[in-house]
């Protein structure tokens, strides 16, 4: 029988198999040697001569014997049974292999190629081995020097395994590419969303700043802002013509809430109250009441708080234009020279460059028979040209004012004047500046429409409540058909009220005392009582824009001291 762990040896007596052990290995019957006795009748010990055990065959077919002194299958040091190795020729020059009794290949060692050797002796012919029942006959020697049963063949890897590995790598790389493509797609979407959001925010910001959003134009913004509390810096400028005489007055308004600068030109015929409460013109107030009285009268009339007065004589205006290196303005007429036949000091046209002398001549020029408003507009154009050329830095503007060596009003020192001019210059340089003439009635009074436009659009809001302790502002509208304005003014001033204007109106039968704020209801009742009007004449409505209370005098009003 062929056993992988015990190669077949046709020349070795085969023991008889009597069974198998617990590991499935065959168990052979032990041969009992024949018993011998010595001369004394004791069993004789036969000489211990072990038959050489064949341990495979070499490359020439010769049996390989086991080394002496070593039992097969046992460790000489008493350890675990050692495996019985068999040596075989691998079929390659100088290489030999070992196979243990389990039939598995253990190692292949390489020996140096042998030198020239004598041919092996001829192998004597041997008789054919006798066939043993139950055993497979030995294969014939075909000259190979080894037999197949001496080897344990290892299963070769299948060629398809490489294809499987390649397919797995391909699918894995394909999944990674898909995941990377999805990740790049998400990144692109996120970047696109961020760009769109930034573009939308930037576009809305631009449209908002440009006033192009629906309902958010610049005018609407300023109108909406004007309905709330305003922060304004207003100064009054009086230009004194030291050569030809006369004055010109303007308000320089810096509305920091609406970011707008305005020059409001005040006609000399404007009716204001003097220090005693009597009506006078603006021109007379400047000459008689001085800067302080005029400032208070104009402030009460327009409902504006004027912080200071700047008196600017024509020589200082000339020096100021020279300090800012001339001005460039658009002129509406030619200004003739000092003598007949001289070239015009100022020529009509756009972007005319004027030096100090020409600027003064243009600001004060008024042709014969020309309306005062024309001369005021030229004065306003010169002020606008100066603001465009002066520095918008407060320190630099203050230095320019100090260079004039002008004696200023105590209400407006050089530092404050320089700061105010710098703020106005900032608006003028970017175009957020306008000039307007305050229209008045022939008698110098303000109409209701004029008061509303000035207060709301230019001065930045509704009439503010009077300061604590200040007199209530009262406007008079005479509809008696008689001249009752002056008489009513005197009565109100004596009663502690500030009269801010008086206008003529068509005849009405009943008198009314109108208030707009509920907080002024009690004050309106006191005004009616002061004028001798019935309590029923007090009503809530829309007063004049520059007053808290408006008195509409009708035919029922009795003029003090008048005879029937």
Residue, then its C-alpha position, 0 to 999 in steps of 0.5 A: x500500500x502506498x502511504x504518503x508519509x512512508x514512501x514505498x521501498x521495494x527492497x525493504x521488508x514491509x511490516x504488517x499493519x495491525x491498525x491505526x493510531x489516534x492520529x490516523x497513522x498506521x501501526x505496524x507489528x513488531x517482529x520478535x527476534x529469535x531467543x538464544x541462550x548462553x552456556x549457563x542457560x541464560x538468554x544470550x544477548x545477540x550483538x546489537x547490529x541495526x540494519x541500515x535503514x534506507x532513507x531515500x535515494x540519491x541522484x544516482x538511484x542509490x539508497x541513502x542510509x540513516x546516520x548512526x546513533x539517531x533513532x528515526x522520529x525521536x529527538x536525541x535530547x528527549x524533547x518532542x519526537x522529531x520529524x523524520x526528514x527525507x532528502x531528495x533531488x529537486x531535479x536542478x543542479x546543486x539543489x536538494x529538498x527535504x520532505x518530512x513524513x507528512x509529505x509536505x515540502x520543508x525547504x530547498x537548499x542549494x549546494x555548490x555544483x560538484x566538480x568532475x566525478x568518476x562515473x558511478x559504478x554500474x548498478x547490478x541487475x536486480x530481480x524484480x520484487x515479489x508482489x505483496x498482496x494488498x500493495x501496489x507494485x513499485x514503479x519502474x525506474x525511468x531514469x529520472x532518479x525520483x518518483x512522484x510520490x516523493x513530492x507534495x504538490x502545492x496548488x497553484x494560484x488560479x490565473x483568474x485571481x489576478x483578474x478579480x484583484x484587477x476588477x476590485x481595484x477598478x471598481x474601487x478607483x471608480x467609486x473614488x472617482x465618483x465620490x471625488x466628482x460629487x465632492x467637487x460638485x458640492x464645492x462648486x455649488x457652495x462657491x456659486x451660492x457664496x458668489x451669488x449672495x455677495x453679488x446680491x448684497x453688493x448690488x443692493x448696497x450699491x442701489x441703496x447708496x445710489x438711491x435707486x431702490x424702489x421707495x428708497x430714492x435720495x429725495x425720499x430718504x431725505x424726506x423720510x429722515x426729515x420726519x424724525x429728529x434732525x441734527x443741524x449746524x446752522x450759522x448766519x453770514x452777513x456780507x457787509x459791502x464796505x464800498x457801496x453799502x448794504x448787507x446780504x444775509x444767508x444761512x449755511x445749514x449742515x444737516x448731518x442727518x440727511x448728509x446735505x448742505x444748503x445755503x438759504x438766502x434771506x431777502x432784506x425785506x424779510x419781516x422779523x421782530x426786533x428786540x422790543x417785539x415790533x416788526x422790522x425788516x432783516x436789513x434794519x435788524x442787522x444794522x440796528x440790533x446787531x448780530x445777536x439780536x438778528x440771530x435770535x429774530x431769524x431763529x424764532x421766525x424759521x424755527x431753527x437754532x442758529x449757533x453763530x454769526x459770521x460777519x464777512x466784510x467785502x475786503x475779507x471776502x476778497x482775501x478769502x478767495x485769494x487764499x483758496x486760489x480763486x474760485x470757478x463758478x457759472x456766472x449769469x451776467x457781465x459785471x462792468x469795470x470800475x470805469x466806463x469803457x473798461x473790460x468787464x470784471x466778470x464775463x458771463x459763462x460757465x466755469x468762469x475763474x474769478x479772483x478775489x476782486x472779481x468775486x466781490x464784484x459779482x457777489x454784490x452786483x445788482x443791475x438797475x431795476x433788477x430784483x434783489x433775489x438776483x443779487x442774492x443768487x450771485x452771493x450764493x454762487x460765490x459762497x458755493x465756489x469758496x466752499x468747493x475750494x476750501x479744505x474739508x479738513x477742520x484743521x486746515x480750514x481753521x488755519x485759513x480763517x486764522x490767516x484772514x486775521x478777522x475779528x469774529x463774533x464771540x458766538x463763532x470763534x475761529x475754531x468753530x467757524x473752521x469746523x463748520x466750513x470744513x463740514x460744508x466743504x465736504x458736502x459741496x465737493x461731492x455735490x450734496x449741496x444746494x442753494x435756495x432763496x427764501x421767498x417772502x410776501x410783498x410785506x415781508x411775511x412768510x406764506x404757509x407754503x413757504x414756511x413748510x418748505x423751508x422748515x421741512x425740506x431745508x431746515x430738516x424737519x418740523x418745528x421743534x418744541x421750544x426750549x424750556x423757559x422759551x416763549x411760545x412762537x405764535x404766527x398771525x394771519x389777518x383775515x379781518x379786512x382791516x390792518x389788525x396785525x400790528x395791534x395783535x402783535x403788540x398784545x401777544x408780545x406783552x403777554x410773553x409770546x414770540x410773534x414769528x410772522x404776520x400775513x394777510x388773508x381773505x376776510x373771514x367771519x370767525x376767528x380761530x386759534x389753531x394748534x397742532x400738538x396736543x401738548x399745545x392745547x392749553x397754550x392755544x387756550x391762553x393765546x385766545x384768552x390773551x387776544x380776547x377770543x372765545x374759548x370755542x375758537x381754539x381748534x386742532x389743525x395745522x399751524x404755520x410751519x414756523x410756529x406752535x400756534x397760529x391765530x386766524x383773526x376774523x371779523x369778530x376780533x376787536x382791535x384794542x383801542x379801535x373805535x366803532 
